[in-house]
Structure formats: C-alpha cells, structure tokens
Amino acid sequence: MFAGHAILLAYFVTLVTEIVVVSLFRINPRHVALIAVVLVNSFTHPLIVGYGIYIFDIPIAAAEVLIFLIESVWYQVVFRHTIQNAILLSFAANCTSFLVGFLVSEFLL
C-alpha cells in the first residue's frame, strides 16, 4: 500500500472511531461534538501523522502523545470540560483509535 493510501485509511479509521467514542460521552449538542472531532483530527492527523511520522520519522509513541495533548486542550476549550474530563475523553478516543487502527492494519492489509 502506498503511504498516501495508508495515511488516508488511518485518517478515516481515526475519524470513525473517535466520533463513536466521543458520542459515548453524550456531549450535547451532538453536532458540535461531531464538528469538534472532525476539526481537531483534520489538524492533527496531516500535521503529525502525515509529516511527523512519514516525513520526519518521529516515533509513533511520541506522535500519539502529542496528539493526545493537543486533543485534550481542544476538548477542554470546545466542550468547556474540566481538564480531567478532557484528558479522559482524549485518552479514550486515542487509545480506541490506535487499537482499531492497529487491528485494521494487521488483519485487513
């Protein structure tokens, strides 16, 4: 698989997975939650995954930590949560997305 296809597949898997996880947190209004997930992933994914991992060869663990931190702050600001709730939301979304992405890459590619 070409790197460009892998990046797009990872982006799609991330969006779908994180939308499901964030919806489980019952954030209202739901359309705001959906837009927030799409916006933050549209920023972090190309920047950190596209450039960071594939071009600058940063370790995946470092990339995941950076994404987690950016999303935590984003969710705190957008959803007006406490930092603890924002961290929990970001942690749950990113762990689930990483696990699903790993399973897709291992079993479908």
N, CA, C and O atoms as CSV, one atom per row, in Angstrom:
chain,resi,resn,atom,element,x,y,z
A,1,MET,N,N,0.854,-1.181,0.000
A,1,MET,CA,C,0.000,0.000,0.000
A,1,MET,C,C,0.893,1.236,0.000
A,1,MET,O,O,1.888,1.301,0.722
A,2,PHE,N,N,0.522,2.207,-0.817
A,2,PHE,CA,C,1.263,3.455,-0.875
A,2,PHE,C,C,1.074,4.232,0.416
A,2,PHE,O,O,0.039,4.109,1.070
A,3,ALA,N,N,2.066,5.032,0.787
A,3,ALA,CA,C,1.998,5.816,2.023
A,3,ALA,C,C,0.776,6.731,2.022
A,3,ALA,O,O,0.121,6.885,3.053
A,4,GLY,N,N,0.464,7.334,0.884
A,4,GLY,CA,C,-0.705,8.210,0.806
A,4,GLY,C,C,-2.004,7.489,1.101
A,4,GLY,O,O,-2.880,8.032,1.773
A,5,HIS,N,N,-2.135,6.254,0.598
A,5,HIS,CA,C,-3.327,5.460,0.878
A,5,HIS,C,C,-3.390,5.070,2.345
A,5,HIS,O,O,-4.463,5.074,2.948
A,6,ALA,N,N,-2.244,4.735,2.918
A,6,ALA,CA,C,-2.196,4.359,4.332
A,6,ALA,C,C,-2.584,5.540,5.216
A,6,ALA,O,O,-3.295,5.371,6.207
A,7,ILE,N,N,-2.119,6.731,4.860
A,7,ILE,CA,C,-2.461,7.926,5.640
A,7,ILE,C,C,-3.954,8.212,5.563
A,7,ILE,O,O,-4.572,8.539,6.577
A,8,LEU,N,N,-4.546,8.092,4.369
A,8,LEU,CA,C,-5.987,8.322,4.236
A,8,LEU,C,C,-6.810,7.275,4.971
A,8,LEU,O,O,-7.820,7.599,5.596
A,9,LEU,N,N,-6.380,6.016,4.897
A,9,LEU,CA,C,-7.078,4.965,5.628
A,9,LEU,C,C,-6.987,5.209,7.134
A,9,LEU,O,O,-7.976,5.061,7.851
A,10,ALA,N,N,-5.814,5.579,7.605
A,10,ALA,CA,C,-5.640,5.876,9.036
A,10,ALA,C,C,-6.519,7.046,9.455
A,10,ALA,O,O,-7.105,7.022,10.538
A,11,TYR,N,N,-6.619,8.071,8.610
A,11,TYR,CA,C,-7.466,9.228,8.904
A,11,TYR,C,C,-8.930,8.818,8.993
A,11,TYR,O,O,-9.635,9.228,9.916
A,12,PHE,N,N,-9.387,8.017,8.045
A,12,PHE,CA,C,-10.770,7.548,8.051
A,12,PHE,C,C,-11.070,6.712,9.292
A,12,PHE,O,O,-12.087,6.922,9.953
A,13,VAL,N,N,-10.192,5.771,9.608
A,13,VAL,CA,C,-10.373,4.917,10.792
A,13,VAL,C,C,-10.389,5.773,12.053
A,13,VAL,O,O,-11.209,5.556,12.945
A,14,THR,N,N,-9.485,6.744,12.126
A,14,THR,CA,C,-9.429,7.638,13.285
A,14,THR,C,C,-10.718,8.420,13.436
A,14,THR,O,O,-11.279,8.486,14.530
A,15,LEU,N,N,-11.198,9.016,12.348
A,15,LEU,CA,C,-12.435,9.802,12.422
A,15,LEU,C,C,-13.614,8.968,12.881
A,15,LEU,O,O,-14.332,9.353,13.804
A,16,VAL,N,N,-13.813,7.835,12.244
A,16,VAL,CA,C,-14.961,6.988,12.586
A,16,VAL,C,C,-14.877,6.538,14.041
A,16,VAL,O,O,-15.857,6.622,14.782
A,17,THR,N,N,-13.709,6.065,14.440
A,17,THR,CA,C,-13.542,5.553,15.805
A,17,THR,C,C,-13.738,6.654,16.837
A,17,THR,O,O,-14.457,6.466,17.818
A,18,GLU,N,N,-13.101,7.806,16.622
A,18,GLU,CA,C,-13.205,8.872,17.620
A,18,GLU,C,C,-14.593,9.495,17.666
A,18,GLU,O,O,-15.020,9.948,18.728
A,19,ILE,N,N,-15.301,9.531,16.560
A,19,ILE,CA,C,-16.686,10.010,16.577
A,19,ILE,C,C,-17.546,9.086,17.441
A,19,ILE,O,O,-18.373,9.550,18.226
A,20,VAL,N,N,-17.345,7.780,17.290
A,20,VAL,CA,C,-18.100,6.819,18.102
A,20,VAL,C,C,-17.759,6.994,19.576
A,20,VAL,O,O,-18.660,7.041,20.413
A,21,VAL,N,N,-16.478,7.091,19.905
A,21,VAL,CA,C,-16.072,7.218,21.306
A,21,VAL,C,C,-16.600,8.512,21.916
A,21,VAL,O,O,-17.135,8.498,23.025
A,22,VAL,N,N,-16.458,9.621,21.211
A,22,VAL,CA,C,-16.933,10.903,21.735
A,22,VAL,C,C,-18.449,10.885,21.889
A,22,VAL,O,O,-18.974,11.490,22.823
A,23,SER,N,N,-19.161,10.209,20.999
A,23,SER,CA,C,-20.622,10.136,21.128
A,23,SER,C,C,-21.036,9.345,22.364
A,23,SER,O,O,-22.117,9.570,22.908
A,24,LEU,N,N,-20.192,8.427,22.809
A,24,LEU,CA,C,-20.499,7.677,24.028
A,24,LEU,C,C,-20.427,8.557,25.281
A,24,LEU,O,O,-21.010,8.222,26.312
A,25,PHE,N,N,-19.719,9.672,25.189
A,25,PHE,CA,C,-19.618,10.595,26.316
A,25,PHE,C,C,-20.828,11.518,26.418
A,25,PHE,O,O,-20.916,12.326,27.342
A,26,ARG,N,N,-21.745,11.403,25.490
A,26,ARG,CA,C,-23.010,12.149,25.488
A,26,ARG,C,C,-22.811,13.656,25.617
A,26,ARG,O,O,-23.369,14.305,26.501
A,27,ILE,N,N,-22.014,14.180,24.727
A,27,ILE,CA,C,-21.765,15.621,24.697
A,27,ILE,C,C,-22.854,16.266,23.859
A,27,ILE,O,O,-23.122,15.848,22.733
A,28,ASN,N,N,-23.475,17.285,24.423
A,28,ASN,CA,C,-24.542,17.982,23.717
A,28,ASN,C,C,-24.118,19.396,23.407
A,28,ASN,O,O,-23.376,19.990,24.189
A,29,PRO,N,N,-24.547,19.948,22.325
A,29,PRO,CA,C,-25.248,19.308,21.230
A,29,PRO,C,C,-24.337,18.378,20.432
A,29,PRO,O,O,-23.139,18.626,20.293
A,30,ARG,N,N,-24.920,17.323,19.920
A,30,ARG,CA,C,-24.143,16.281,19.231
A,30,ARG,C,C,-23.429,16.801,17.991
A,30,ARG,O,O,-22.311,16.381,17.693
A,31,HIS,N,N,-24.070,17.712,17.270
A,31,HIS,CA,C,-23.422,18.223,16.069
A,31,HIS,C,C,-22.142,19.000,16.402
A,31,HIS,O,O,-21.203,19.013,15.606
A,32,VAL,N,N,-22.102,19.639,17.558
A,32,VAL,CA,C,-20.882,20.330,17.991
A,32,VAL,C,C,-19.779,19.315,18.273
A,32,VAL,O,O,-18.620,19.536,17.922
A,33,ALA,N,N,-20.139,18.215,18.901
A,33,ALA,CA,C,-19.159,17.161,19.177
A,33,ALA,C,C,-18.612,16.582,17.877
A,33,ALA,O,O,-17.406,16.371,17.748
A,34,LEU,N,N,-19.485,16.328,16.926
A,34,LEU,CA,C,-19.068,15.789,15.633
A,34,LEU,C,C,-18.114,16.751,14.920
A,34,LEU,O,O,-17.067,16.339,14.421
A,35,ILE,N,N,-18.476,18.008,14.877
A,35,ILE,CA,C,-17.640,19.013,14.218
A,35,ILE,C,C,-16.299,19.146,14.940
A,35,ILE,O,O,-15.261,19.270,14.291
A,36,ALA,N,N,-16.310,19.123,16.267
A,36,ALA,CA,C,-15.073,19.247,17.042
A,36,ALA,C,C,-14.115,18.099,16.755
A,36,ALA,O,O,-12.911,18.315,16.615
A,37,VAL,N,N,-14.638,16.882,16.667
A,37,VAL,CA,C,-13.794,15.717,16.377
A,37,VAL,C,C,-13.204,15.826,14.973
A,37,VAL,O,O,-12.015,15.576,14.776
A,38,VAL,N,N,-14.020,16.193,14.014
A,38,VAL,CA,C,-13.531,16.317,12.632
A,38,VAL,C,C,-12.476,17.419,12.538
A,38,VAL,O,O,-11.448,17.233,11.888
A,39,LEU,N,N,-12.720,18.558,13.178
A,39,LEU,CA,C,-11.765,19.664,13.108
A,39,LEU,C,C,-10.423,19.322,13.747
A,39,LEU,O,O,-9.373,19.554,13.149
A,40,VAL,N,N,-10.453,18.776,14.948
A,40,VAL,CA,C,-9.179,18.505,15.630
A,40,VAL,C,C,-8.398,17.417,14.906
A,40,VAL,O,O,-7.172,17.492,14.821
A,41,ASN,N,N,-9.082,16.416,14.387
A,41,ASN,CA,C,-8.375,15.363,13.652
A,41,ASN,C,C,-7.908,15.841,12.285
A,41,ASN,O,O,-6.901,15.353,11.771
A,42,SER,N,N,-8.619,16.779,11.693
A,42,SER,CA,C,-8.185,17.347,10.417
A,42,SER,C,C,-6.938,18.214,10.601
A,42,SER,O,O,-6.195,18.445,9.647
A,43,PHE,N,N,-6.714,18.684,11.799
A,43,PHE,CA,C,-5.495,19.437,12.108
A,43,PHE,C,C,-4.350,18.501,12.498
A,43,PHE,O,O,-3.256,18.581,11.940
A,44,THR,N,N,-4.611,17.621,13.455
A,44,THR,CA,C,-3.525,16.791,13.997
A,44,THR,C,C,-3.074,15.696,13.044
A,44,THR,O,O,-1.882,15.401,12.965
A,45,HIS,N,N,-3.994,15.097,12.330
A,45,HIS,CA,C,-3.628,13.944,11.502
A,45,HIS,C,C,-2.657,14.299,10.384
A,45,HIS,O,O,-1.606,13.665,10.283
A,46,PRO,N,N,-2.957,15.283,9.539
A,46,PRO,CA,C,-1.985,15.594,8.480
A,46,PRO,C,C,-0.665,16.122,9.041
A,46,PRO,O,O,0.410,15.787,8.544
A,47,LEU,N,N,-0.760,16.941,10.071
A,47,LEU,CA,C,0.443,17.553,10.626
A,47,LEU,C,C,1.354,16.534,11.294
A,47,LEU,O,O,2.548,16.475,11.000
A,48,ILE,N,N,0.795,15.741,12.183
A,48,ILE,CA,C,1.622,14.835,12.981
A,48,ILE,C,C,1.818,13.495,12.292
A,48,ILE,O,O,2.939,12.988,12.244
A,49,VAL,N,N,0.764,12.918,11.763
A,49,VAL,CA,C,0.902,11.615,11.100
A,49,VAL,C,C,1.543,11.783,9.726
A,49,VAL,O,O,2.524,11.112,9.407
A,50,GLY,N,N,0.987,12.678,8.918
A,50,GLY,CA,C,1.499,12.856,7.565
A,50,GLY,C,C,2.937,13.340,7.525
A,50,GLY,O,O,3.788,12.737,6.871
A,51,TYR,N,N,3.201,14.429,8.227
A,51,TYR,CA,C,4.552,14.989,8.203
A,51,TYR,C,C,5.449,14.382,9.267
A,51,TYR,O,O,6.574,13.973,8.979
A,52,GLY,N,N,4.959,14.324,10.484
A,52,GLY,CA,C,5.793,13.860,11.588
A,52,GLY,C,C,6.282,12.440,11.444
A,52,GLY,O,O,7.480,12.179,11.553
A,53,ILE,N,N,5.374,11.524,11.202
A,53,ILE,CA,C,5.746,10.108,11.137
A,53,ILE,C,C,6.343,9.749,9.782
A,53,ILE,O,O,7.414,9.145,9.720
A,54,TYR,N,N,5.668,10.111,8.706
A,54,TYR,CA,C,6.110,9.658,7.387
A,54,TYR,C,C,7.257,10.467,6.800
A,54,TYR,O,O,8.054,9.923,6.036
A,55,ILE,N,N,7.364,11.747,7.132
A,55,ILE,CA,C,8.427,12.558,6.539
A,55,ILE,C,C,9.591,12.748,7.506
A,55,ILE,O,O,10.746,12.553,7.129
A,56,PHE,N,N,9.297,13.127,8.754
A,56,PHE,CA,C,10.367,13.403,9.708
A,56,PHE,C,C,10.711,12.206,10.585
A,56,PHE,O,O,11.631,12.273,11.400
A,57,ASP,N,N,9.975,11.110,10.418
A,57,ASP,CA,C,10.278,9.843,11.082
A,57,ASP,C,C,10.299,9.925,12.610
A,57,ASP,O,O,11.154,9.322,13.258
A,58,ILE,N,N,9.346,10.683,13.184
A,58,ILE,CA,C,9.263,10.698,14.649
A,58,ILE,C,C,8.625,9.390,15.107
A,58,ILE,O,O,7.824,8.814,14.371
A,59,PRO,N,N,8.959,8.911,16.297
A,59,PRO,CA,C,8.378,7.657,16.792
A,59,PRO,C,C,6.857,7.764,16.944
A,59,PRO,O,O,6.328,8.823,17.281
A,60,ILE,N,N,6.183,6.673,16.695
A,60,ILE,CA,C,4.720,6.659,16.783
A,60,ILE,C,C,4.250,7.014,18.192
A,60,ILE,O,O,3.255,7.722,18.351
A,61,ALA,N,N,4.951,6.534,19.210
A,61,ALA,CA,C,4.564,6.845,20.589
A,61,ALA,C,C,4.624,8.350,20.844
A,61,ALA,O,O,3.733,8.901,21.491
A,62,ALA,N,N,5.650,9.010,20.349
A,62,ALA,CA,C,5.769,10.465,20.521
A,62,ALA,C,C,4.637,11.180,19.788
A,62,ALA,O,O,4.077,12.150,20.299
A,63,ALA,N,N,4.303,10.704,18.599
A,63,ALA,CA,C,3.210,11.293,17.832
A,63,ALA,C,C,1.889,11.141,18.576
A,63,ALA,O,O,1.104,12.086,18.645
A,64,GLU,N,N,1.640,9.967,19.128
A,64,GLU,CA,C,0.394,9.730,19.861
A,64,GLU,C,C,0.292,10.616,21.100
A,64,GLU,O,O,-0.785,11.123,21.413
A,65,VAL,N,N,1.396,10.803,21.798
A,65,VAL,CA,C,1.390,11.671,22.983
A,65,VAL,C,C,1.093,13.111,22.576
A,65,VAL,O,O,0.310,13.795,23.235
A,66,LEU,N,N,1.705,13.566,21.508
A,66,LEU,CA,C,1.467,14.921,21.028
A,66,LEU,C,C,0.007,15.109,20.613
A,66,LEU,O,O,-0.606,16.124,20.944
A,67,ILE,N,N,-0.545,14.146,19.899
A,67,ILE,CA,C,-1.953,14.210,19.505
A,67,ILE,C,C,-2.853,14.222,20.736
A,67,ILE,O,O,-3.804,15.000,20.807
A,68,PHE,N,N,-2.555,13.368,21.696
A,68,PHE,CA,C,-3.324,13.289,22.937
A,68,PHE,C,C,-3.337,14.645,23.655
A,68,PHE,O,O,-4.386,15.090,24.119
A,69,LEU,N,N,-2.186,15.295,23.745
A,69,LEU,CA,C,-2.103,16.582,24.438
A,69,LEU,C,C,-2.886,17.666,23.701
A,69,LEU,O,O,-3.613,18.442,24.321
A,70,ILE,N,N,-2.738,17.718,22.390
A,70,ILE,CA,C,-3.464,18.714,21.597
A,70,ILE,C,C,-4.970,18.500,21.721
A,70,ILE,O,O,-5.722,19.456,21.914
A,71,GLU,N,N,-5.408,17.255,21.610
A,71,GLU,CA,C,-6.842,16.975,21.699
A,71,GLU,C,C,-7.381,17.244,23.099
A,71,GLU,O,O,-8.516,17.701,23.237
A,72,SER,N,N,-6.612,16.978,24.118
A,72,SER,CA,C,-7.066,17.254,25.490
A,72,SER,C,C,-7.374,18.737,25.672
A,72,SER,O,O,-8.425,19.099,26.199
A,73,VAL,N,N,-6.462,19.579,25.237
A,73,VAL,CA,C,-6.673,21.022,25.350
A,73,VAL,C,C,-7.858,21.451,24.488
A,73,VAL,O,O,-8.685,22.256,24.917
A,74,TRP,N,N,-7.937,20.914,23.278
A,74,TRP,CA,C,-9.036,21.241,22.367
A,74,TRP,C,C,-10.383,20.882,22.994
A,74,TRP,O,O,-11.302,21.701,23.001
A,75,TYR,N,N,-10.501,19.670,23.518
A,75,TYR,CA,C,-11.768,19.241,24.105
A,75,TYR,C,C,-12.119,20.050,25.343
A,75,TYR,O,O,-13.295,20.308,25.601
A,76,GLN,N,N,-11.122,20.448,26.105
A,76,GLN,CA,C,-11.406,21.272,27.273
A,76,GLN,C,C,-11.988,22.620,26.851
A,76,GLN,O,O,-12.957,23.099,27.440
A,77,VAL,N,N,-11.397,23.215,25.841
A,77,VAL,CA,C,-11.854,24.531,25.384
A,77,VAL,C,C,-13.213,24.437,24.698
A,77,VAL,O,O,-14.118,25.208,25.018
A,78,VAL,N,N,-13.368,23.510,23.766
A,78,VAL,CA,C,-14.600,23.430,22.972
A,78,VAL,C,C,-15.785,22.956,23.807
A,78,VAL,O,O,-16.876,23.517,23.711
A,79,PHE,N,N,-15.578,21.932,24.619
A,79,PHE,CA,C,-16.684,21.365,25.386
A,79,PHE,C,C,-16.836,21.976,26.771
A,79,PHE,O,O,-17.771,21.649,27.502
A,80,ARG,N,N,-15.918,22.862,27.128
A,80,ARG,CA,C,-15.921,23.516,28.446
A,80,ARG,C,C,-15.936,22.495,29.580
A,80,ARG,O,O,-16.652,22.642,30.571
A,81,HIS,N,N,-15.123,21.459,29.399
A,81,HIS,CA,C,-14.965,20.426,30.412
A,81,HIS,C,C,-13.836,20.800,31.357
A,81,HIS,O,O,-13.046,21.701,31.075
A,82,THR,N,N,-13.769,20.101,32.476
A,82,THR,CA,C,-12.578,20.219,33.315
A,82,THR,C,C,-11.433,19.552,32.570
A,82,THR,O,O,-11.660,18.757,31.657
A,83,ILE,N,N,-10.221,19.869,32.952
A,83,ILE,CA,C,-9.077,19.264,32.273
A,83,ILE,C,C,-9.073,17.749,32.484
A,83,ILE,O,O,-8.639,17.006,31.603
A,84,GLN,N,N,-9.547,17.288,33.631
A,84,GLN,CA,C,-9.596,15.851,33.886
A,84,GLN,C,C,-10.541,15.147,32.919
A,84,GLN,O,O,-10.208,14.089,32.384
A,85,ASN,N,N,-11.709,15.725,32.693
A,85,ASN,CA,C,-12.664,15.117,31.755
A,85,ASN,C,C,-12.146,15.180,30.326
A,85,ASN,O,O,-12.330,14.237,29.556
A,86,ALA,N,N,-11.505,16.272,29.972
A,86,ALA,CA,C,-10.950,16.405,28.632
A,86,ALA,C,C,-9.838,15.387,28.404
A,86,ALA,O,O,-9.737,14.804,27.324
A,87,ILE,N,N,-9.009,15.175,29.411
A,87,ILE,CA,C,-7.932,14.178,29.315
A,87,ILE,C,C,-8.523,12.780,29.180
A,87,ILE,O,O,-8.054,11.984,28.367
A,88,LEU,N,N,-9.537,12.480,29.962
A,88,LEU,CA,C,-10.193,11.174,29.881
A,88,LEU,C,C,-10.798,10.954,28.492
A,88,LEU,O,O,-10.651,9.879,27.912
A,89,LEU,N,N,-11.467,11.955,27.973
A,89,LEU,CA,C,-12.071,11.854,26.647
A,89,LEU,C,C,-11.006,11.645,25.578
A,89,LEU,O,O,-11.144,10.763,24.731
A,90,SER,N,N,-9.953,12.443,25.609
A,90,SER,CA,C,-8.885,12.319,24.630
A,90,SER,C,C,-8.173,10.978,24.748
A,90,SER,O,O,-7.839,10.354,23.741
A,91,PHE,N,N,-7.944,10.543,25.974
A,91,PHE,CA,C,-7.275,9.256,26.198
A,91,PHE,C,C,-8.120,8.108,25.644
A,91,PHE,O,O,-7.610,7.229,24.950
A,92,ALA,N,N,-9.415,8.127,25.959
A,92,ALA,CA,C,-10.306,7.063,25.480
A,92,ALA,C,C,-10.387,7.061,23.956
A,92,ALA,O,O,-10.315,6.005,23.329
A,93,ALA,N,N,-10.536,8.232,23.369
A,93,ALA,CA,C,-10.653,8.325,21.908
A,93,ALA,C,C,-9.368,7.873,21.225
A,93,ALA,O,O,-9.419,7.131,20.244
A,94,ASN,N,N,-8.221,8.308,21.729
A,94,ASN,CA,C,-6.957,7.976,21.088
A,94,ASN,C,C,-6.550,6.527,21.294
A,94,ASN,O,O,-6.022,5.900,20.375
A,95,CYS,N,N,-6.781,5.989,22.465
A,95,CYS,CA,C,-6.457,4.571,22.698
A,95,CYS,C,C,-7.318,3.672,21.813
A,95,CYS,O,O,-6.825,2.720,21.208
A,96,THR,N,N,-8.600,3.984,21.747
A,96,THR,CA,C,-9.507,3.186,20.918
A,96,THR,C,C,-9.134,3.305,19.447
A,96,THR,O,O,-9.098,2.308,18.726
A,97,SER,N,N,-8.860,4.514,19.009
A,97,SER,CA,C,-8.492,4.740,17.614
A,97,SER,C,C,-7.182,4.034,17.270
A,97,SER,O,O,-7.058,3.452,16.193
A,98,PHE,N,N,-6.208,4.081,18.171
A,98,PHE,CA,C,-4.938,3.396,17.934
A,98,PHE,C,C,-5.146,1.887,17.848
A,98,PHE,O,O,-4.587,1.232,16.969
A,99,LEU,N,N,-5.944,1.336,18.755
A,99,LEU,CA,C,-6.211,-0.107,18.765
A,99,LEU,C,C,-6.943,-0.542,17.494
A,99,LEU,O,O,-6.567,-1.539,16.880
A,100,VAL,N,N,-7.973,0.185,17.098
A,100,VAL,CA,C,-8.709,-0.156,15.883
A,100,VAL,C,C,-7.800,-0.035,14.668
A,100,VAL,O,O,-7.827,-0.897,13.790
A,101,GLY,N,N,-6.993,1.027,14.606
A,101,GLY,CA,C,-6.052,1.193,13.511
A,101,GLY,C,C,-5.051,0.059,13.435
A,101,GLY,O,O,-4.724,-0.418,12.349
A,102,PHE,N,N,-4.564,-0.372,14.588
A,102,PHE,CA,C,-3.628,-1.498,14.639
A,102,PHE,C,C,-4.299,-2.774,14.131
A,102,PHE,O,O,-3.714,-3.510,13.337
A,103,LEU,N,N,-5.511,-3.033,14.583
A,103,LEU,CA,C,-6.233,-4.232,14.150
A,103,LEU,C,C,-6.520,-4.196,12.656
A,103,LEU,O,O,-6.391,-5.217,11.979
A,104,VAL,N,N,-6.905,-3.046,12.134
A,104,VAL,CA,C,-7.149,-2.922,10.692
A,104,VAL,C,C,-5.869,-3.200,9.927
A,104,VAL,O,O,-5.883,-3.935,8.939
A,105,SER,N,N,-4.768,-2.622,10.370
A,105,SER,CA,C,-3.516,-2.813,9.634
A,105,SER,C,C,-3.008,-4.260,9.721
A,105,SER,O,O,-2.392,-4.756,8.777
A,106,GLU,N,N,-3.261,-4.925,10.829
A,106,GLU,CA,C,-2.791,-6.306,10.996
A,106,GLU,C,C,-3.656,-7.318,10.249
A,106,GLU,O,O,-3.141,-8.283,9.684
A,107,PHE,N,N,-4.965,-7.096,10.247
A,107,PHE,CA,C,-5.861,-8.132,9.730
A,107,PHE,C,C,-6.462,-7.828,8.361
A,107,PHE,O,O,-6.944,-8.741,7.689
A,108,LEU,N,N,-6.444,-6.569,7.935
A,108,LEU,CA,C,-7.059,-6.253,6.646
A,108,LEU,C,C,-6.066,-5.845,5.578
A,108,LEU,O,O,-6.412,-5.783,4.398
A,109,LEU,N,N,-4.838,-5.567,5.978
A,109,LEU,CA,C,-3.848,-5.112,4.986
A,109,LEU,C,C,-2.791,-6.169,4.739
A,109,LEU,O,O,-1.881,-5.957,3.937
